Amino acid sequence: MITLSSLGFLRNTRVLITGGTGSLGKRLIRLILDHQPEATVIVFSRDEFKQFQMQQGFSADERLRLRFFIGDVRDADRLHRAMEGVAYVIHAAALKQVPAAEYNPFEFVKTNIMGAQNVINAAIDNNVRHVVALSTDKAANPINLYGATKLCSDKLFVSGNSYSGSHGTHFSVVRYGNVVGSRGSVIPFFLRMRKDGVLPITDERMTRFWITLEQGASLVLNALREMKGGEIWVPKIPSMRIVDLARVIAPEAERRVVGIRPGEKLHEVMIPVDDGRQTLEFSDHFIIRPSFPWWGKDWHMEKAPRPCADGFYYGSDNNSRWLDDEELARMIAALDLPEAREWAVERGFRY
């Protein structure tokens, strides 16, 4: 279970979050404001209306600890200015829609790859201490352009440690799958479709990892505190079967197999076999060590309980932890979604 550790290291510092108006950014900001009252958070994003909406959700005292920068990670000069005096950066900005990436490939390259380069350069030039970049399971053995751009981004952030030189800026990556209940995920879709009496299933064999927004944000902040540079952090989280999820949400509905969509995998993969030999296992996460750690000693080998065996693979299909129907139901009921609350009331859950 991923739990939030101490945020004392953020005391009297400035933390910048790119893509800070997204779901994860909002949760990160709330955790920092609640657990470290002497930190300032800078929200860096493109949409001024989303920034305005976000400001309304904070108290007057909390807004004194927030700064809002309108900017795009494609704009190197704006990033450079935004990072002045910043100690920590969480890079969450990205273009993410798989079909949109195939139709607009150059736009995804500009944001996900060139934007990553701009974040790295701005962080080094401003002597930022630690940078954590968010990745995705789609970056592991990518089969679509979005995944390919995120794999390239991961490589850039890992290699940024050698590029940093004497500046001392350290870069790491956090990788996990889709957050349950997030915009565009399968759960709100199923909750809406259940009223039609038919749930479309892409493939009855399909599995997915399950991670909550709270767990994802806690993992990012823990990595920001403990990182040394060059690691890819992968959480230990349970798997679920899509057919089980559909049955729990709407046991009375027909389940209609519609086929896997283009660019979609049957199972999520977070650590491919070829990365397994570089992977270390901890109590609640794995770390993929850099293949070329030019910048210094491999400290993780000393702290890890053990390296993973040759041939190790971590996918949603070979997981040792699976959610049963009762666990799925409780987790759906706990989601902060109107559709989930309506479903929970119908099923007799109490708030």
KALIN-V454667 format. One record per residue. RES is the residue in three letters. OMEGA is omega as a letter, one per 30 degrees, with the letter a starting at -180 (* if undefined). NEAR is the number of other C-alpha atoms within 8 Angstrom. Layout:
BEGIN
((RES,OMEGA,NEAR) (RES,OMEGA,NEAR))
END
This chain:
BEGIN
((MET,a,5) (ILE,l,8) (THR,a,7) (LEU,l,8) (SER,a,6) (SER,l,6) (LEU,l,11) (GLY,a,6) (PHE,a,6) (LEU,a,11) (ARG,l,10) (ASN,l,7) (THR,l,11) (ARG,a,13) (VAL,l,14) (LEU,l,13) (ILE,l,14) (THR,a,13) (GLY,a,14) (GLY,l,13) (THR,l,11) (GLY,a,7) (SER,a,8) (LEU,l,11) (GLY,l,12) (LYS,a,10) (ARG,l,11) (LEU,a,11) (ILE,a,9) (ARG,l,8) (LEU,a,8) (ILE,a,12) (LEU,a,11) (ASP,a,7) (HIS,l,8) (GLN,a,11) (PRO,a,8) (GLU,l,8) (ALA,l,14) (THR,a,11) (VAL,l,13) (ILE,l,12) (VAL,a,14) (PHE,a,15) (SER,a,15) (ARG,a,8) (ASP,a,7) (GLU,l,8) (PHE,l,6) (LYS,l,8) (GLN,l,11) (PHE,l,8) (GLN,a,8) (MET,a,9) (GLN,a,8) (GLN,a,7) (GLY,a,6) (PHE,l,8) (SER,l,7) (ALA,l,6) (ASP,l,6) (GLU,a,9) (ARG,l,10) (LEU,a,7) (ARG,a,10) (LEU,l,10) (ARG,a,10) (PHE,l,8) (PHE,l,9) (ILE,a,9) (GLY,a,10) (ASP,l,10) (VAL,l,14) (ARG,a,9) (ASP,a,10) (ALA,a,11) (ASP,a,6) (ARG,l,10) (LEU,a,14) (HIS,l,12) (ARG,a,7) (ALA,a,8) (MET,l,12) (GLU,l,7) (GLY,a,7) (VAL,l,12) (ALA,a,11) (TYR,l,13) (VAL,l,14) (ILE,a,12) (HIS,a,12) (ALA,a,12) (ALA,l,10) (ALA,l,7) (LEU,a,9) (LYS,a,6) (GLN,a,7) (VAL,l,10) (PRO,l,7) (ALA,l,8) (ALA,a,14) (GLU,a,10) (TYR,a,6) (ASN,a,8) (PRO,a,10) (PHE,l,6) (GLU,l,8) (PHE,l,13) (VAL,a,10) (LYS,a,10) (THR,a,13) (ASN,a,14) (ILE,l,13) (MET,l,10) (GLY,l,13) (ALA,l,13) (GLN,l,9) (ASN,l,13) (VAL,a,12) (ILE,a,10) (ASN,a,8) (ALA,l,12) (ALA,l,14) (ILE,a,12) (ASP,a,9) (ASN,l,11) (ASN,l,10) (VAL,a,15) (ARG,a,9) (HIS,l,13) (VAL,l,15) (VAL,l,14) (ALA,l,13) (LEU,l,10) (SER,a,12) (THR,l,13) (ASP,a,12) (LYS,l,16) (ALA,l,13) (ALA,a,12) (ASN,a,7) (PRO,l,10) (ILE,l,9) (ASN,a,11) (LEU,l,11) (TYR,l,15) (GLY,l,14) (ALA,l,12) (THR,l,13) (LYS,l,14) (LEU,l,12) (CYS,l,9) (SER,l,11) (ASP,a,11) (LYS,l,8) (LEU,a,10) (PHE,l,15) (VAL,a,14) (SER,l,9) (GLY,l,11) (ASN,l,14) (SER,l,9) (TYR,a,6) (SER,l,11) (GLY,a,8) (SER,a,4) (HIS,l,8) (GLY,l,9) (THR,a,13) (HIS,a,14) (PHE,l,15) (SER,a,18) (VAL,l,15) (VAL,a,14) (ARG,l,13) (TYR,a,12) (GLY,a,12) (ASN,l,10) (VAL,a,11) (VAL,l,11) (GLY,l,12) (SER,a,10) (ARG,l,5) (GLY,a,6) (SER,a,11) (VAL,a,8) (ILE,l,9) (PRO,l,14) (PHE,l,9) (PHE,a,11) (LEU,l,12) (ARG,a,8) (MET,a,10) (ARG,a,12) (LYS,l,7) (ASP,l,5) (GLY,a,9) (VAL,l,11) (LEU,l,12) (PRO,l,8) (ILE,a,12) (THR,l,10) (ASP,a,10) (GLU,l,8) (ARG,a,8) (MET,l,11) (THR,l,13) (ARG,l,12) (PHE,l,12) (TRP,l,12) (ILE,l,13) (THR,l,9) (LEU,l,12) (GLU,a,7) (GLN,l,10) (GLY,a,12) (ALA,l,11) (SER,l,13) (LEU,a,13) (VAL,a,10) (LEU,l,11) (ASN,l,10) (ALA,l,12) (LEU,a,11) (ARG,a,8) (GLU,a,6) (MET,l,10) (LYS,l,9) (GLY,l,9) (GLY,a,15) (GLU,l,13) (ILE,a,12) (TRP,l,13) (VAL,a,13) (PRO,l,11) (LYS,a,8) (ILE,a,9) (PRO,l,13) (SER,l,14) (MET,l,14) (ARG,a,10) (ILE,l,12) (VAL,l,10) (ASP,l,9) (LEU,l,11) (ALA,a,12) (ARG,l,10) (VAL,a,10) (ILE,a,11) (ALA,a,8) (PRO,a,7) (GLU,a,6) (ALA,l,10) (GLU,l,7) (ARG,a,9) (ARG,a,8) (VAL,a,9) (VAL,l,8) (GLY,a,7) (ILE,l,9) (ARG,l,6) (PRO,l,4) (GLY,a,8) (GLU,l,8) (LYS,l,6) (LEU,l,9) (HIS,l,10) (GLU,l,14) (VAL,l,12) (MET,l,14) (ILE,l,12) (PRO,a,13) (VAL,a,10) (ASP,l,6) (ASP,a,9) (GLY,a,15) (ARG,l,12) (GLN,a,11) (THR,l,12) (LEU,a,15) (GLU,l,12) (PHE,a,10) (SER,a,4) (ASP,l,8) (HIS,l,10) (PHE,l,12) (ILE,l,12) (ILE,a,14) (ARG,l,11) (PRO,l,10) (SER,a,5) (PHE,a,4) (PRO,a,10) (TRP,a,5) (TRP,l,7) (GLY,a,5) (LYS,l,5) (ASP,a,6) (TRP,a,7) (HIS,a,8) (MET,a,9) (GLU,a,5) (LYS,a,6) (ALA,l,10) (PRO,a,7) (ARG,l,8) (PRO,l,11) (CYS,a,11) (ALA,l,7) (ASP,a,6) (GLY,l,8) (PHE,a,10) (TYR,a,9) (TYR,l,11) (GLY,a,12) (SER,a,14) (ASP,a,9) (ASN,a,7) (ASN,l,10) (SER,a,5) (ARG,a,7) (TRP,l,8) (LEU,l,9) (ASP,a,7) (ASP,a,9) (GLU,l,6) (GLU,l,8) (LEU,a,11) (ALA,a,10) (ARG,a,8) (MET,l,8) (ILE,a,10) (ALA,a,11) (ALA,a,8) (LEU,a,9) (ASP,a,7) (LEU,l,8) (PRO,a,6) (GLU,a,9) (ALA,l,14) (ARG,l,12) (GLU,l,8) (TRP,a,11) (ALA,l,12) (VAL,l,9) (GLU,a,7) (ARG,l,6) (GLY,l,6) (PHE,l,8) (ARG,l,5) (TYR,*,2))
END
